[in-house]
Amino acid sequence: MTKPAKRTQKDKIGIYIKRQAWILFILIIIAWIVDTIWLHSELTIAKSTAIGALLSFITQAVFAFFIFLVHRISRAPTHR
């Protein structure tokens, strides 16, 4: 009987990024609720939170993509 393959670091980071996306979505919803019910600031706080969170998330995702791209290129076999 064979063993199932172990998760690679790329899979683990993919799972982490998906979890972080859900956390950011929940954070944006909470900011929207607080802004609407408590602050009445015409969604200024919610928009600022959403823009900051999404910018951070996109930056991290792009960074992870480039790290794996460089890692894959550096491990590519050279043909002579």
URWODA-V311324 format. One record per pair of residues at least 6 apart in sequence whose C-alpha atoms are under 6 Angstrom apart, sorted by the first residue. I is the first residue (numbers start at 1). J is the second residue. Records with the same first field share a line. If there is no record, write none. Layout:
I->J + J
This chain:
28->50
31->46
32->46
35->43
